[in-house]
Amino acid sequence: MDGAIHRAAGPELLAACRALGGCPTGQTRITDGYLVPARYVIHTVGPVWQGGEVGEAGLLASCYRETLRIAGAHDLRRIAFPAVSCGVYGYPIAAATRIAVTEVSAGLAGAPGITEVIFACFGAEILTAYQYAMEEIP
């Protein structure tokens, strides 16, 4: 997903990211959207799956919490999330989507200005996992 956003946003986004000095796992940073049809891009670094015994779940949950915090601080109304860590980082899709839905559902209480959340699903497997995860949340 990162590469697709950078290709769509143009070289200014890469320059802005370099100026940020990196982003540790579980944290977020924000830049302008440049050529992406969005005011901002919120960058978060999910954990690489290492079997689930080195704090991956907490780091992934932090990605969603911190992204919502930054979105609220910038008075954003809409936000879209990819399936963080589910690609090359190898996080099990069902577990990752449960964390995403749980954290976003809980986090919206602290970000009342956000009126729309989009989970961008790249493929049927991820879509199905999000559907199951949303059914589990009361």
Buried (B, 14 or more C-beta within 10 A) or exposed (E): BEEEBBEBBEEEBEEBBEEEEEBEBBBBBBBBBBEBEBEBBBBBBBBBBEEEEEEBBEBBBBBBBBBBBBBBEEEBEEBEBBBBBBBEBBBBBBBBBBBBBBBBBBBBEEBEEBEEBEBEBEEEBBBBBBEEBBEEEE
